[in-house]
Amino acid sequence: MNLLEAFLDQCGAWVEVFARKHTVERAVRHAVSGLCSMGRRTISRAIISAGRDGRDWSGDYLLYSRSPWEASDLFSPSVRYTAANSYEGHIAVAFDDTKVRKTGRKIPGTCWQRDPLSPPFHVNFLYGLRFLQGSALIPLHQREQMSARGVPVCFHEARVAKKPGTRGTPEQWAAYRVAQRTENLSAQFVAALGLMRTAYDQAGSAHKLLVAVCDGSFCNRTVLRAVIERTVLLVRCRKNARLCLPATPGSRRVYDPVSFTPEQVRTNEQIPWQTTRVYHGGQWRTVRFKEVLHIYWRSGAKRTELRLIVVAPTPYRITKDGKAYYRQPAYLLTTDLYSAIPLLMQMYFDRWEIEVNHRDEKETLGIGQAQVWSSNAVPRQPALMVAAYSILLIAGLVAYGAQRTSAYLPLPRWRRNARRPSCQDLVSQLRREMDAQPQLLHHYGMQSGNDILVRAAAA
């Protein structure tokens, strides 16, 4: 089974998502042509790449605006695959929000937001949409010397509460303040995490513990006080968070009156450093850490017991004269009090894969470039393309494994040390196999592979 066959085989599960057969074929056609088209990834360019520019195109837009289907169901193949190839007894899912730039002022859900790439000394803003993404982490380093692979398993629109204008009524302002508390990013994350737990239960992984690995934006009271069965959190916290131990037994107090911060734990010489091995950056590395069990965060998690993990700063470059340049230390809080520290730290180091997913989705696949204005189509079109990208990653693992083999195109001289295929490698290989096996595409109403590539380049 090559990459194209594995991709179409995984897309066969979409029969359960769409009500009609021709709708399934249209969705798969959009997934293939959306991945393999060139230039801006718009719906019109996908139609031309599929060789259907001489036909009525209204159905291609109605697929996103009127067809009855749920975007979360598109990730069912990814959920089933990651459930079977996750950590032993655990499923690690990295969550993060991502922003997609837009220019149209009439697009539903768009607003001005803080640009995450702005420098710390000057906050910039961007106009666009906000999405919440979850990527399941496949621990490839447990079977071979390879970094983990992040596979997207959910992609939800996380709308920002619309602020009333200067002429807003008191009722509108009151509704806006309520929406700020009930419809913010943290509340939407808790809802998405509950749906993710249900999805993995239906995939046969009810016995596995779901670990949500997040950055500091999700370290707050809304997230830490949420109770979801068989689900724990692993988040990064501030160095000045006020933590405390439980009160002494027999006391009427719940919290010890003496508080401390993670930074004080790091500098406390009475708490010894421990070492463990994690796979990061293509090799196994020794990392130092400190651990404090059974602590409370009164203003955050309240009476939920937490576990503090302090990761020592690691040098990333040592010059010839012996001078070392260090990264910043990391402070992690988790509601998991029993799992092994090396496992939790490996999950957090593997969280970087969701950033790789964001880069691939925006730079290589052009997620968010499609010009749609319907309230249904705005979140659906990017979700379908992210689901197609997720299936493409799985198809690459099924067809050729985790290593970059000779089946792919030769690497340029500056990338000869790459050990795993990139997103661009997978897309290029998919184009080659479409040209070699055009009969697989005729079932979905697409022209031959060579015609698709010619049209994609000329569109």
Phi, psi and omega in degrees: 000122179270188186294316181296317178296319178293323179295311180293329177294318178292323178292344177299337177290348179288355174300329179281349185268319186256151187280332186236154183294318182291335175289322176298315180297321179294320179295317178295322178298319178293323180295315182291310182291329177293324178286323189262352179291166182242158182080210179291136184270073177261167180292320179298321179290327176293323178295317179294319181296330178278357179074029182241026180285348177268007181243174178294127185261000184297325180296331179292327177278326178292340175303324182265332187265329187234334183297134184279101175203157181255134182295327181294333180289341179294338184267010180300320175298322180291321179296316181294320181291315181291331176295325181274348184232035181262188174296153180291115180081357182223151170235114181263125178234119177273130180245144175194157176261151179222149183246139180243123182289140175221159179242335182289132181277351181258005181283125181298137176089352181281149178194172176279132182223163178288134179280117182292344179268004179288149180292157183294338182268357180206109182281124175256166181233153175226154179253123182174204183251158177237133180235151175251123184240143172237131180237118176288139184261120178263115185282079180294337181289348176282339180253328181207169183283074181219147175291157179297158179242127177269126181242117180301133179236355174200149181207098185247145172285128179247086184290147176268137179301128184283126182276131179296154179282189181295338180262016180293142179282162176302326178294320179294321178292322178294319177294325179293319179293324176294318179295328177298328181272325188259343184235026179280180184296321181294318179295321178292328176294317179298319178295318179294326179292323176296320177294325179293321176298318178295320180296318180287331174296317178291337178275005178089020181242037179294337181277352182264146178276128179270123181249115178268113183259118188226165176268191187291341181291344179255009178268082181210177186293326180298319183280313186288336179270355178286139181245111176234124185296142179056033180222132178233165182243145172225103188233158176266135184242170179285157180282347181250019177294137183272104181252164178205164176267167175294155178292159180298144179303141182091347179275154177280350179284156172260320182251144173291136183294340180270123180251164180211168181242159175301327178294323177293327175295320180296322183270356180282114182285345179284341175265114187286152173280143174242164181234151175209170181247132175229151178265118182205137177068031176086007179201163176280134184231149177270127183235136177265147181206162171235152183225136174229120184263158172052066178239168180235153171235099191298316182276351181250277184278351179062243185267009175283124181290139183235173179225125182260131176235120179254119181260125182291149176297140185246132177291135180252351176202133178239121183282175181295330179276008177089002180281131183250139175257128190250148167278173179279151175291161180239141179237117185245138172243138180220148174270000177271111184263358190236335182293155182292143180299316179302324179293315180294319180292324177296321178298318182289324176294326179286348181300340181301339183295334177290330174292325174296320177299316179299319179295315180298318183295321184273315187275317184273318186258350175063041179298131180095358180277346180294141183263093179231148182233351179291144180297333176277322185286330184301313177275337186285317185297312176297326180295320179294321180288325175293322176296321177296320176297320178297316179294326177297319177297317179294318179299323177296321178291322181289319186281313189236359180083183184281331183282152175277110185262182179287354178293334180275166177296148178300146181280151171292167187297329183277359178232027184290344181267004180292131185257341179233152182290140176275175177297321178295324175299317181293319179295317179297320178293323178296321177296319180297317182286333173295324178288327182279334183231066182292340181294336178289339183266342182296330179298332182261015176075024180255154178283182181297159185299321180296319178297324179297314182294322179295316179293323179297322180285329183270347184293000000 
